[in-house]
């Protein structure tokens, strides 16, 4: 889990540094070829499932290109029909989120360049708008790794009845976003540690040894504060990790089951 911070509980606004920054983007558009959800809709992988006649990944690519804060775009996985002209670099799916993150950032040639910021975004959040994305990018704090999160009440107000996975902290209840921001030069530093945490996520004893028993227990019982979690995750990964609280529910609403697809079809229907 990435750290939480209270940096943007108010409406998002741009500071002079963030407003001037352009972000390169890595779009994670791969998936399990045997995914029954994709197969049920005649798609090779989930991001290619059609919504009103176009793949959901194409909505994401159009959002990126409509956002003035985005520079070059690398796409990992099969590029959706109609999206070829919207992609600068095409990358073969390597099968895992971490592997695809690594090859996507490397394909942009940014790991050896200091101060190069990268947006990593999944291709299954078609309801995100360019204005919402710009808000998130311009509100980003100065940190090596930034993870946008959404309060439960914002998700349920925007999409009544939506089903998400939430984490309860002392400061509120949040769902994780489907994008994150990072300093490309720091990827080689924190990636091995992140791999270790993800590998241990289903092994409680090993996970406790990495995170700390006390921290893990407070997290599981909702007694951990944002500040405590932020400090611990930064320590584990060896980089400054922050979370950005955004009111934009689309950031935390990916399409991975029939009910989500129905929600997207309603939300994206032409007026």
ZAROTOR-243494 format. One line per 10 residues: number of its first residue (from 1); their letters; for each residue x, y, z of N, C-alpha, C. Coordinates in pm, 1 decimal. Layout:
residues N
NUM = A = X:Y:Z:X:Y:Z:X:Y:Z ~ ...
END
This chain:
residues 271
1 = XXXXXXXXXX = 84.8:-119.6:0.0:0.0:0.0:0.0:87.8:123.9:0.0 ~ 49.7:223.2:-77.7:122.9:348.2:-84.3:73.2:441.6:24.6 ~ 152.8:538.7:59.1:120.5:623.6:173.0:9.3:722.6:144.9 ~ -56.7:764.3:251.0:-162.7:863.6:243.4:-113.4:995.6:300.1 ~ -159.8:1106.0:245.5:-124.9:1238.8:294.0:-246.8:1327.9:285.1 ~ -248.8:1431.2:364.0:-362.7:1522.1:364.9:-337.5:1644.1:277.7 ~ -258.6:1629.1:174.0:-214.2:1745.5:98.1:-321.9:1810.4:13.5 ~ -432.8:1739.3:-13.0:-530.8:1798.1:-105.3:-673.3:1764.1:-65.3 ~ -706.8:1782.9:60.2:-843.9:1756.1:100.3:-937.9:1866.2:54.4 ~ -886.5:1987.8:39.9:-964.7:2096.4:-17.3:-967.8:2078.4:-167.4
11 = XXXXXXXXXX = -1052.6:2154.8:-241.1:-1052.5:2146.2:-386.5:-912.2:2165.3:-441.4 ~ -876.9:2086.4:-540.6:-741.8:2088.9:-592.8:-710.1:2221.1:-660.1 ~ -589.0:2266.4:-640.6:-545.0:2389.6:-705.0:-400.2:2375.5:-745.7 ~ -357.1:2455.2:-840.7:-221.8:2443.8:-893.9:-129.3:2543.5:-829.0 ~ -9.6:2495.5:-796.4:95.9:2584.7:-751.8:181.5:2621.2:-869.7 ~ 271.5:2716.7:-857.1:350.0:2760.8:-969.8:438.6:2653.2:-1028.7 ~ 492.4:2563.6:-942.5:580.0:2459.6:-995.0:500.9:2354.2:-1069.3 ~ 392.3:2303.8:-1007.7:315.6:2197.5:-1070.8:247.2:2244.2:-1197.9 ~ 204.2:2368.5:-1200.9:134.8:2419.1:-1319.7:226.4:2423.7:-1440.6 ~ 357.9:2443.3:-1416.7:452.2:2456.9:-1527.2:506.1:2322.3:-1575.3
21 = XXXXXXXXXX = 478.6:2214.1:-1502.0:537.1:2084.0:-1530.3:454.2:2008.8:-1634.0 ~ 522.2:1941.4:-1725.0:453.8:1848.4:-1814.5:495.7:1707.9:-1775.9 ~ 400.8:1618.3:-1779.6:421.6:1480.9:-1737.9:422.1:1389.0:-1858.7 ~ 520.3:1299.3:-1865.6:512.8:1189.0:-1959.0:421.3:1083.0:-1898.5 ~ 361.2:1001.3:-1981.6:262.5:905.6:-1931.7:292.7:763.6:-1978.5 ~ 273.6:668.9:-1887.4:277.8:526.4:-1919.7:137.7:471.5:-1895.8 ~ 77.0:417.4:-1999.9:-57.5:361.2:-1989.4:-45.1:209.9:-1980.2 ~ -100.3:153.0:-1873.5:-97.2:8.0:-1853.8:-222.2:-51.9:-1918.2 ~ -204.2:-103.1:-2040.0:-318.4:-151.0:-2116.9:-318.3:-299.5:-2142.4 ~ -235.8:-372.5:-2067.1:-231.6:-517.2:-2085.0:-338.9:-585.7:-2003.5
31 = XXXXXXXXXX = -319.6:-713.1:-1980.4:-417.5:-787.4:-1901.3:-404.2:-936.0:-1924.6 ~ -476.8:-1010.8:-1846.3:-476.6:-1156.4:-1856.9:-557.0:-1198.4:-1979.4 ~ -492.3:-1265.6:-2076.8:-566.1:-1308.7:-2196.9:-681.7:-1402.5:-2164.0 ~ -677.7:-1465.7:-2044.8:-784.7:-1556.2:-2006.9:-889.1:-1492.0:-1917.7 ~ -888.2:-1360.7:-1906.7:-982.0:-1288.9:-1821.0:-1125.7:-1316.1:-1866.7 ~ -1207.9:-1379.7:-1782.3:-1344.9:-1412.3:-1825.2:-1430.6:-1288.8:-1850.4 ~ -1403.2:-1179.7:-1779.1:-1479.2:-1056.0:-1800.5:-1454.5:-1003.3:-1941.2 ~ -1326.0:-1001.9:-1983.3:-1293.3:-957.6:-2118.9:-1352.4:-1052.9:-2222.8 ~ -1336.4:-1182.1:-2197.7:-1385.2:-1281.1:-2294.0:-1536.4:-1272.4:-2312.2 ~ -1607.3:-1244.2:-2203.9:-1753.0:-1234.2:-2211.8:-1798.0:-1119.8:-2300.6
41 = XXXXXXXXXX = -1709.2:-1023.5:-2321.9:-1742.4:-907.8:-2405.6:-1664.6:-908.4:-2537.9 ~ -1608.7:-1024.8:-2571.4:-1542.1:-1040.5:-2700.2:-1413.8:-963.7:-2714.7 ~ -1344.5:-938.4:-2603.3:-1220.0:-862.4:-2607.7:-1102.8:-950.0:-2564.6 ~ -987.3:-926.2:-2623.7:-868.6:-1004.6:-2589.0:-821.6:-973.3:-2447.3 ~ -827.6:-846.2:-2408.2:-792.9:-803.0:-2272.5:-894.0:-697.2:-2229.6 ~ -905.0:-676.1:-2099.0:-1010.5:-589.7:-2045.9:-1012.3:-448.6:-2106.3 ~ -897.9:-378.8:-2122.8:-905.4:-242.0:-2175.4:-962.9:-231.2:-2316.4 ~ -977.5:-344.0:-2384.9:-1033.6:-341.5:-2520.6:-1184.6:-363.1:-2521.4 ~ -1246.0:-381.5:-2405.1:-1391.8:-393.6:-2399.3:-1453.9:-262.5:-2447.9 ~ -1553.7:-273.9:-2533.2:-1614.4:-155.2:-2593.6:-1720.3:-93.1:-2502.9
51 = XXXXXXXXXX = -1721.6:39.3:-2501.4:-1825.5:117.5:-2435.0:-1877.8:215.6:-2539.3 ~ -2002.5:202.8:-2573.4:-2062.5:285.4:-2679.2:-1979.4:282.1:-2807.5 ~ -1933.4:161.0:-2842.8:-1868.7:143.1:-2971.7:-1719.5:170.6:-2976.7 ~ -1656.6:208.5:-2863.9:-1512.5:227.0:-2867.2:-1448.4:166.3:-2742.5 ~ -1328.6:110.7:-2756.6:-1263.1:46.2:-2642.8:-1245.0:144.0:-2526.7 ~ -1258.9:93.5:-2403.4:-1244.1:183.6:-2288.9:-1105.0:246.0:-2285.5 ~ -1003.9:175.5:-2334.9:-868.8:231.7:-2337.9:-861.0:354.9:-2427.4 ~ -944.1:360.3:-2529.9:-941.6:475.2:-2619.8:-991.3:600.8:-2548.4 ~ -1087.3:584.8:-2457.2:-1131.7:699.5:-2376.8:-1014.7:755.2:-2296.3 ~ -934.5:664.9:-2239.0:-820.5:707.5:-2157.3:-717.6:779.6:-2242.7
61 = XXXXXXXXXX = -687.0:725.6:-2360.1:-589.8:790.2:-2448.6:-638.7:927.9:-2493.7 ~ -766.1:940.3:-2523.7:-820.1:1070.9:-2563.9:-813.7:1171.3:-2449.5 ~ -836.5:1123.1:-2326.8:-824.7:1210.2:-2210.0:-681.4:1260.7:-2195.2 ~ -585.3:1171.7:-2211.4:-444.8:1211.7:-2200.9:-410.0:1317.9:-2305.2 ~ -453.2:1296.2:-2427.0:-418.3:1389.3:-2534.3:-491.9:1522.4:-2521.9 ~ -603.7:1522.5:-2451.2:-677.3:1647.2:-2430.2:-626.4:1724.1:-2308.9 ~ -538.2:1662.4:-2231.4:-485.6:1724.9:-2109.7:-360.0:1804.9:-2144.0 ~ -357.1:1934.6:-2117.0:-241.2:2017.4:-2154.2:-115.3:1986.7:-2075.2 ~ -126.9:1907.9:-1969.0:-11.7:1877.8:-1883.4:61.8:1750.9:-1924.3 ~ 14.8:1683.3:-2029.4:74.2:1557.0:-2071.7:164.7:1576.6:-2192.4
71 = XXXXXXXXXX = 282.2:1514.2:-2184.9:376.0:1516.6:-2296.6:368.2:1387.9:-2376.2 ~ 476.1:1308.4:-2372.4:479.5:1183.3:-2448.9:402.7:1073.1:-2377.8 ~ 351.4:978.7:-2458.2:269.9:869.3:-2404.8:326.3:735.9:-2452.7 ~ 355.0:647.9:-2356.8:392.6:509.5:-2388.3:275.1:420.7:-2351.6 ~ 242.5:326.1:-2436.9:128.9:236.2:-2413.1:181.9:93.7:-2402.6 ~ 154.6:29.0:-2289.3:198.7:-108.8:-2266.7:80.5:-202.2:-2288.2 ~ 92.0:-290.1:-2389.7:-17.6:-380.0:-2421.5:-69.5:-352.6:-2561.4 ~ -172.9:-425.8:-2603.0:-228.9:-406.0:-2737.1:-300.3:-271.0:-2747.2 ~ -253.6:-188.1:-2838.2:-312.2:-54.6:-2855.6:-453.2:-69.3:-2912.5 ~ -550.3:1.9:-2856.2:-687.9:-12.1:-2904.8:-703.1:42.6:-3046.5
81 = XXXXXXXXXX = -788.6:-17.2:-3126.9:-815.3:37.0:-3260.6:-857.2:183.1:-3251.0 ~ -795.5:266.1:-3336.0:-822.7:409.1:-3332.3:-729.2:485.8:-3241.8 ~ -645.5:413.9:-3166.2:-556.0:481.2:-3072.6:-412.1:491.7:-3118.8 ~ -382.5:437.6:-3236.6:-243.3:433.6:-3282.3:-180.2:572.5:-3289.8 ~ -253.8:669.8:-3339.0:-198.8:804.8:-3355.5:-186.8:879.4:-3222.4 ~ -243.2:823.3:-3115.9:-240.8:889.0:-2985.7:-125.9:840.5:-2898.0 ~ -48.0:745.5:-2950.0:58.7:682.0:-2872.8:194.3:713.9:-2936.0 ~ 289.9:753.0:-2852.6:425.2:780.7:-2902.4:513.5:657.0:-2901.8 ~ 498.7:572.1:-2800.0:582.5:452.9:-2786.2:492.8:333.8:-2754.6 ~ 507.6:225.4:-2829.1:429.9:104.1:-2805.0:520.5:1.0:-2739.9
91 = XXXXXXXXXX = 471.4:-62.9:-2632.9:551.3:-156.5:-2554.3:472.8:-286.7:-2536.3 ~ 541.8:-399.5:-2550.2:478.1:-529.5:-2532.8:444.1:-553.2:-2385.8 ~ 328.0:-609.2:-2361.1:284.7:-643.9:-2225.5:380.0:-747.8:-2167.0 ~ 434.8:-719.9:-2047.4:526.4:-812.7:-1981.1:457.6:-896.6:-1873.3 ~ 326.2:-884.5:-1860.4:252.2:-978.8:-1778.2:221.4:-939.0:-1635.2 ~ 296.7:-844.7:-1578.0:269.6:-802.0:-1440.6:268.5:-649.7:-1433.4 ~ 198.3:-597.6:-1333.6:193.3:-452.0:-1317.3:332.3:-393.3:-1300.6 ~ 413.4:-454.9:-1212.3:547.4:-402.6:-1186.7:634.5:-413.0:-1311.2 ~ 626.5:-527.1:-1380.3:705.2:-543.5:-1502.0:665.9:-443.9:-1608.4 ~ 536.6:-419.3:-1623.2:489.9:-324.2:-1723.4:525.0:-180.7:-1686.1
101 = XXXXXXXXXX = 519.5:-149.5:-1557.4:562.5:-16.7:-1512.6:708.5:6.1:-1550.8 ~ 791.1:-93.3:-1521.3:935.0:-80.0:-1545.8:966.1:-63.1:-1693.9 ~ 907.8:-148.3:-1779.5:939.7:-139.1:-1921.9:877.3:-14.8:-1984.8 ~ 763.2:28.8:-1931.3:700.6:149.2:-1984.7:783.2:273.1:-1957.4 ~ 831.5:286.2:-1833.7:915.3:401.8:-1798.5:1047.0:395.4:-1875.1 ~ 1104.1:274.7:-1885.9:1230.1:260.1:-1958.4:1213.0:296.4:-2106.1 ~ 1099.7:261.7:-2163.7:1075.7:289.6:-2305.1:1072.8:439.3:-2334.7 ~ 1035.8:517.6:-2235.4:1036.1:663.1:-2253.5:1175.1:722.7:-2237.2 ~ 1272.0:639.9:-2193.3:1410.1:684.4:-2180.4:1432.2:787.6:-2071.7 ~ 1361.8:773.6:-1960.0:1365.5:878.2:-1857.7:1441.1:840.5:-1730.9
111 = XXXXXXXXXX = 1478.0:714.0:-1715.0:1534.2:670.8:-1587.4:1666.9:738.2:-1554.2 ~ 1739.3:779.1:-1654.8:1869.0:843.6:-1629.9:1860.2:994.8:-1631.7 ~ 1739.6:1047.4:-1640.0:1722.4:1192.7:-1645.8:1659.8:1243.4:-1516.7 ~ 1730.1:1327.4:-1441.9:1675.2:1378.0:-1315.9:1554.1:1467.5:-1338.4 ~ 1466.4:1468.0:-1239.3:1348.7:1555.5:-1238.1:1248.5:1525.3:-1349.3 ~ 1252.9:1405.1:-1403.4:1153.4:1366.1:-1503.1:1037.8:1296.7:-1431.5 ~ 920.3:1356.1:-1438.4:803.8:1301.8:-1369.0:717.8:1220.4:-1465.4 ~ 667.0:1110.4:-1414.6:589.7:1019.4:-1498.4:454.4:991.2:-1433.8 ~ 351.1:996.1:-1513.9:217.7:951.6:-1475.7:203.7:807.9:-1522.3 ~ 171.7:717.9:-1430.1:140.2:579.7:-1465.6:-9.9:562.7:-1444.2
121 = XXXXXXXXXX = -81.1:521.3:-1548.4:-227.1:518.3:-1542.9:-278.0:390.3:-1607.1 ~ -378.5:330.1:-1547.7:-436.7:210.2:-1607.0:-533.7:250.6:-1718.3 ~ -553.8:156.7:-1810.0:-637.4:186.2:-1927.6:-783.1:151.5:-1905.5 ~ -822.6:132.3:-1779.2:-961.1:91.0:-1751.4:-1035.5:192.1:-1665.0 ~ -1000.7:321.5:-1677.4:-1075.4:426.1:-1606.1:-1128.7:527.4:-1709.1 ~ -1224.2:483.7:-1791.0:-1270.4:564.7:-1903.4:-1349.4:689.0:-1864.3 ~ -1393.7:699.3:-1740.0:-1475.5:814.1:-1699.6:-1391.6:934.1:-1657.3 ~ -1261.7:916.3:-1645.7:-1173.1:1027.4:-1609.3:-1169.4:1130.9:-1721.1 ~ -1183.5:1257.9:-1686.2:-1178.9:1365.6:-1785.9:-1043.1:1434.1:-1784.8 ~ -1015.4:1506.8:-1890.3:-889.4:1580.2:-1900.3:-878.8:1686.4:-1790.8
131 = XXXXXXXXXX = -989.9:1752.5:-1759.5:-988.3:1855.0:-1654.9:-958.2:1793.3:-1518.6 ~ -1016.9:1676.8:-1490.6:-990.1:1609.8:-1363.7:-844.2:1566.3:-1355.1 ~ -792.3:1512.0:-1462.9:-652.8:1469.9:-1464.6:-560.4:1589.4:-1443.8 ~ -589.6:1698.8:-1509.1:-509.2:1819.6:-1492.7:-510.5:1867.0:-1346.8 ~ -626.3:1861.4:-1282.6:-636.5:1897.7:-1141.2:-541.3:1813.8:-1056.4 ~ -542.1:1683.4:-1080.0:-457.3:1593.3:-1001.8:-309.4:1625.5:-1025.2 ~ -271.2:1640.5:-1149.2:-130.6:1665.3:-1181.6:-82.7:1798.2:-1124.7 ~ -164.3:1899.5:-1131.0:-122.4:2030.9:-1085.5:-122.2:2042.9:-932.8 ~ -191.9:1951.8:-866.4:-193.7:1951.9:-720.0:-86.5:1861.1:-660.4 ~ -11.2:1792.9:-745.2:84.4:1693.6:-696.5:192.3:1758.4:-610.5
141 = XXXXXXXXXX = 215.6:1704.8:-490.3:323.5:1757.2:-405.7:459.5:1714.6:-460.0 ~ 563.7:1770.4:-405.8:699.3:1736.3:-447.4:743.6:1612.2:-371.3 ~ 734.8:1496.9:-435.4:770.8:1369.7:-372.1:811.9:1271.4:-479.9 ~ 885.0:1168.0:-438.4:931.1:1069.2:-535.0:820.8:979.7:-586.0 ~ 718.5:957.3:-502.7:608.0:869.8:-538.7:479.8:926.8:-480.1 ~ 380.1:948.1:-564.5:254.1:1011.4:-522.3:138.8:922.9:-567.6 ~ 47.9:897.3:-473.6:-64.3:807.2:-502.5:-195.9:877.4:-472.0 ~ -273.4:914.7:-573.2:-404.3:975.7:-547.7:-502.7:876.3:-486.6 ~ -579.7:925.3:-389.7:-682.5:844.5:-324.8:-810.5:926.0:-317.4 ~ -923.1:856.8:-300.9:-1054.1:922.4:-300.5:-1129.4:880.7:-174.6
151 = XXXXXXXXXX = -1190.7:978.2:-108.6:-1271.8:946.7:8.9:-1397.5:868.6:-32.0 ~ -1438.9:781.3:56.0:-1556.9:698.6:28.1:-1679.1:785.3:-1.7 ~ -1695.2:893.1:74.5:-1814.1:975.8:54.5:-1813.9:1043.2:-82.9 ~ -1696.6:1075.5:-135.6:-1689.7:1134.3:-269.7:-1725.0:1031.0:-376.3 ~ -1677.6:906.7:-356.7:-1712.3:800.2:-451.8:-1862.9:776.3:-453.5 ~ -1921.5:765.6:-335.4:-2063.6:731.7:-328.1:-2153.6:847.6:-367.0 ~ -2106.0:969.9:-349.6:-2184.4:1085.2:-394.4:-2182.7:1094.1:-547.2 ~ -2068.4:1068.9:-608.7:-2057.8:1078.6:-754.5:-2124.3:961.2:-824.4 ~ -2102.8:842.1:-770.3:-2157.0:720.5:-831.0:-2234.3:642.4:-724.6 ~ -2358.6:680.4:-697.8:-2437.1:612.4:-593.9:-2443.5:460.9:-618.5
161 = XXXXXXXXXX = -2416.6:386.6:-512.5:-2422.3:241.5:-522.5:-2295.8:176.2:-573.8 ~ -2192.3:255.1:-606.4:-2068.7:198.3:-659.5:-2001.8:109.9:-554.6 ~ -1944.2:-1.3:-598.4:-1875.7:-94.5:-509.2:-1725.2:-80.8:-527.8 ~ -1656.5:-38.7:-424.4:-1511.8:-22.7:-426.5:-1451.2:-92.7:-305.1 ~ -1321.1:-112.1:-305.7:-1248.6:-161.3:-189.6:-1191.2:-41.5:-115.8 ~ -1218.1:-34.1:14.2:-1177.8:83.2:92.7:-1081.7:44.2:204.8 ~ -998.3:140.2:241.8:-909.9:126.9:357.4:-954.1:227.7:461.9 ~ -974.6:179.7:584.1:-1019.6:267.9:693.1:-899.2:312.4:775.4 ~ -879.0:441.8:783.1:-773.0:500.9:864.6:-835.9:590.4:970.1 ~ -754.8:638.7:1062.5:-806.2:731.4:1162.7:-865.3:855.1:1097.8
171 = XXXXXXXXXX = -810.1:893.6:983.5:-846.9:1019.2:919.3:-962.5:1006.6:820.9 ~ -1013.8:887.1:801.4:-1122.7:869.5:706.9:-1112.0:735.6:636.4 ~ -1202.6:712.1:543.3:-1205.8:586.8:467.0:-1182.3:620.9:319.9 ~ -1085.6:550.5:258.3:-1039.5:586.2:124.9:-1036.6:465.4:32.5 ~ -1049.9:492.6:-97.3:-1019.5:393.1:-199.5:-900.3:442.8:-279.6 ~ -820.6:348.3:-326.8:-701.6:386.1:-401.6:-732.6:425.8:-543.9 ~ -650.3:514.1:-597.9:-665.5:555.8:-736.2:-605.6:454.0:-831.5 ~ -637.3:469.1:-957.3:-584.9:381.1:-1061.9:-479.5:452.3:-1145.2 ~ -411.6:543.2:-1080.5:-296.5:609.8:-1140.0:-203.9:650.1:-1026.7 ~ -78.2:668.6:-1057.9:14.9:723.9:-961.3:123.0:800.2:-1034.8
181 = XXXXXXXXXX = 195.5:881.2:-959.5:294.1:972.3:-1015.4:429.3:942.0:-953.0 ~ 534.0:949.2:-1031.5:664.9:915.5:-977.1:777.0:990.2:-1047.2 ~ 888.9:994.8:-976.7:1012.8:1046.7:-1031.6:1080.9:929.7:-1101.7 ~ 1095.1:937.2:-1233.7:1145.0:823.0:-1310.5:1282.7:777.4:-1264.8 ~ 1367.6:870.5:-1222.6:1502.9:834.8:-1182.2:1505.5:749.5:-1055.6 ~ 1396.3:751.7:-978.0:1391.5:676.1:-853.4:1337.6:534.5:-870.4 ~ 1289.5:501.5:-988.8:1230.7:369.1:-1011.7:1326.7:256.3:-974.7 ~ 1454.1:258.7:-1017.3:1544.6:148.7:-979.7:1564.9:137.3:-829.3 ~ 1544.3:246.3:-755.0:1565.0:242.9:-610.8:1449.3:174.7:-538.3 ~ 1323.5:212.4:-572.9:1212.6:160.8:-493.5:1146.3:36.3:-551.4
191 = XXXXXXXXXX = 1170.8:6.5:-679.6:1101.2:-106.0:-741.1:1131.0:-240.9:-674.7 ~ 1257.3:-273.3:-643.0:1282.4:-401.9:-575.8:1210.2:-412.6:-441.4 ~ 1202.9:-302.8:-367.4:1135.3:-305.7:-237.1:983.6:-320.4:-255.7 ~ 930.1:-253.4:-357.5:786.9:-265.6:-384.6:753.3:-407.9:-427.8 ~ 840.1:-468.7:-506.8:817.9:-607.8:-548.1:812.8:-699.3:-426.9 ~ 900.3:-675.7:-329.7:904.6:-759.3:-209.6:774.7:-747.4:-130.0 ~ 722.1:-624.8:-118.0:597.5:-603.9:-44.6:481.6:-673.4:-116.0 ~ 473.9:-656.3:-248.1:364.9:-718.3:-323.1:373.2:-870.3:-319.3 ~ 495.0:-923.1:-321.5:512.1:-1068.1:-316.5:468.8:-1125.9:-182.3 ~ 477.1:-1042.4:-77.1:443.7:-1089.4:57.9:299.5:-1061.0:97.9
201 = XXXXXXXXXX = 221.4:-1000.0:9.4:89.9:-951.0:50.6:-4.8:-1061.1:95.0 ~ 17.3:-1186.6:49.9:-68.8:-1297.6:90.1:-0.4:-1388.7:191.8 ~ 112.7:-1341.8:247.6:185.2:-1416.3:349.7:195.3:-1328.3:474.6 ~ 100.1:-1339.2:566.4:91.4:-1246.0:679.3:220.0:-1230.9:759.2 ~ 290.3:-1340.5:786.4:411.2:-1331.1:867.4:521.3:-1255.1:793.9 ~ 535.4:-1283.1:666.1:637.9:-1215.9:587.6:602.4:-1067.8:570.8 ~ 473.3:-1040.2:548.2:429.5:-901.9:533.9:452.0:-824.7:663.2 ~ 422.7:-889.9:776.2:443.0:-824.8:906.0:590.1:-793.5:928.5 ~ 678.2:-882.1:881.9:821.2:-856.9:900.5:868.7:-738.1:818.0 ~ 804.1:-715.4:704.2:841.7:-602.9:618.6:783.2:-471.7:668.9
211 = XXXXXXXXXX = 656.5:-475.8:708.2:586.3:-353.4:746.9:604.8:-320.9:894.2 ~ 616.7:-425.4:976.5:620.4:-408.2:1121.1:488.4:-453.4:1179.8 ~ 494.5:-540.8:1281.2:372.3:-598.9:1336.0:279.0:-491.0:1390.0 ~ 334.7:-395.5:1465.1:251.7:-290.3:1524.1:181.5:-207.3:1418.8 ~ 254.7:-170.3:1315.7:196.5:-89.6:1207.9:88.0:-168.1:1135.7 ~ 113.9:-295.8:1108.6:17.1:-377.7:1036.8:-111.0:-394.8:1118.0 ~ -98.3:-416.8:1248.8:-216.9:-433.3:1332.2:-299.4:-305.0:1337.9 ~ -231.8:-191.4:1350.1:-305.4:-64.2:1353.7:-373.0:-36.8:1220.3 ~ -307.6:-77.6:1111.3:-367.5:-60.3:978.8:-493.0:-146.6:964.8 ~ -483.2:-272.1:1006.4:-596.1:-364.5:991.8:-714.6:-327.1:1079.8
221 = XXXXXXXXXX = -688.3:-257.6:1189.6:-796.6:-220.1:1281.1:-841.0:-75.0:1264.5 ~ -788.4:-5.7:1163.2:-829.3:131.6:1137.6:-774.7:232.0:1236.6 ~ -668.6:195.3:1308.5:-612.2:283.7:1410.4:-486.7:356.9:1363.7 ~ -450.4:338.4:1239.2:-329.8:402.0:1187.3:-364.1:537.8:1128.1 ~ -284.1:637.8:1161.5:-308.3:771.4:1106.6:-242.0:784.9:970.8 ~ -285.8:881.6:895.9:-226.3:910.9:766.1:-77.1:937.4:779.7 ~ -41.3:1018.6:876.3:98.7:1054.8:893.0:184.9:933.0:926.1 ~ 135.6:845.0:1013.0:211.2:725.4:1048.5:230.3:633.8:928.6 ~ 124.5:617.3:850.6:133.1:530.8:733.0:228.0:589.0:630.0 ~ 219.5:718.2:612.5:307.2:784.9:516.2:453.7:766.4:552.8
231 = XXXXXXXXXX = 485.7:785.8:678.2:624.6:772.4:722.3:674.6:629.4:706.2 ~ 588.7:532.1:737.3:632.4:392.8:728.7:653.8:350.0:584.4 ~ 564.0:386.4:495.7:578.9:347.1:355.1:701.2:413.2:292.8 ~ 724.6:538.3:325.4:844.0:607.2:275.3:969.3:534.5:320.1 ~ 969.2:488.9:445.8:1085.0:416.8:498.9:1105.2:282.9:428.1 ~ 995.9:210.8:404.4:1005.1:79.8:339.8:1058.0:92.8:197.1 ~ 1005.7:190.3:122.8:1042.2:203.6:-19.3:1171.2:281.3:-40.6 ~ 1213.5:355.6:60.6:1337.2:430.4:47.2:1324.3:556.4:-35.7 ~ 1202.0:603.8:-54.9:1177.4:729.4:-126.2:1067.5:804.3:-52.1 ~ 1054.3:932.0:-81.4:947.0:1010.8:-22.1:816.0:974.5:-90.6
241 = XXXXXXXXXX = 726.5:908.6:-14.8:597.8:864.4:-70.0:485.7:945.6:-8.0 ~ 401.3:999.5:-91.1:288.4:1079.9:-45.2:161.8:1034.3:-115.1 ~ 49.3:1066.3:-53.6:-77.8:1042.9:-121.0:-149.4:1175.0:-137.9 ~ -225.8:1182.2:-241.2:-297.7:1303.3:-275.9:-447.1:1274.7:-269.3 ~ -516.5:1337.6:-176.3:-660.6:1315.6:-163.8:-731.7:1400.8:-268.0 ~ -799.3:1333.9:-360.0:-869.1:1404.1:-467.3:-1018.9:1377.7:-458.0 ~ -1102.1:1476.5:-489.4:-1246.9:1454.5:-488.0:-1298.8:1385.1:-613.6 ~ -1211.6:1360.1:-711.0:-1256.7:1305.4:-839.6:-1273.1:1154.0:-831.0 ~ -1396.2:1108.2:-817.5:-1424.5:966.5:-799.6:-1380.1:882.5:-918.7 ~ -1374.5:941.4:-1037.5:-1333.9:865.7:-1156.5:-1192.0:812.1:-1143.8
251 = XXXXXXXXXX = -1109.0:878.6:-1065.1:-971.3:833.3:-1043.4:-970.7:695.3:-978.1 ~ -1066.2:669.4:-890.1:-1070.7:543.5:-817.5:-1174.0:444.9:-867.6 ~ -1228.3:468.8:-987.2:-1335.6:382.6:-1038.5:-1291.9:314.6:-1167.0 ~ -1231.3:197.5:-1152.2:-1193.5:119.2:-1269.3:-1308.4:26.3:-1306.5 ~ -1300.6:-28.2:-1426.2:-1408.3:-112.4:-1479.2:-1360.2:-256.7:-1478.5 ~ -1405.4:-334.7:-1379.5:-1358.1:-472.5:-1372.7:-1467.3:-574.6:-1344.4 ~ -1593.7:-531.3:-1353.2:-1705.3:-625.6:-1336.4:-1827.7:-568.7:-1407.3 ~ -1930.5:-650.6:-1430.8:-2046.9:-604.9:-1507.8:-2111.3:-477.9:-1453.0 ~ -2123.8:-465.9:-1321.4:-2184.7:-346.1:-1265.1:-2106.4:-220.3:-1296.1 ~ -1971.9:-232.1:-1298.1:-1888.0:-117.2:-1333.4:-1909.4:-77.1:-1479.0
261 = XXXXXXXXXX = -1922.3:-178.6:-1564.4:-1942.2:-150.6:-1706.2:-2075.9:-80.2:-1729.9 ~ -2177.3:-123.6:-1659.3:-2308.1:-55.8:-1670.4:-2298.3:89.3:-1622.5 ~ -2223.7:110.8:-1514.6:-2203.4:246.3:-1464.2:-2132.7:332.9:-1568.9 ~ -2027.9:277.8:-1631.7:-1954.9:353.2:-1734.0:-2044.7:384.5:-1854.0 ~ -2126.2:289.1:-1893.2:-2215.7:312.2:-2008.0:-2313.9:424.1:-1978.9 ~ -2365.6:428.5:-1856.0:-2455.8:536.7:-1818.9:-2382.8:671.5:-1812.8 ~ -2265.1:670.3:-1753.7:-2191.2:795.1:-1733.0:-2139.6:853.6:-1863.5 ~ -2107.4:765.9:-1958.0:-2047.7:812.0:-2083.2:-2149.9:823.4:-2196.4 ~ -2276.1:801.4:-2164.2:-2379.8:814.0:-2267.2:-2386.9:958.1:-2315.3 ~ -2403.9:975.9:-2445.4:-2415.4:1110.9:-2501.1:-2546.8:1173.9:-2455.4
271 = X = -2544.1:1303.1:-2413.8:-2667.6:1369.3:-2368.9:-2767.0:1384.2:-2484.5
END
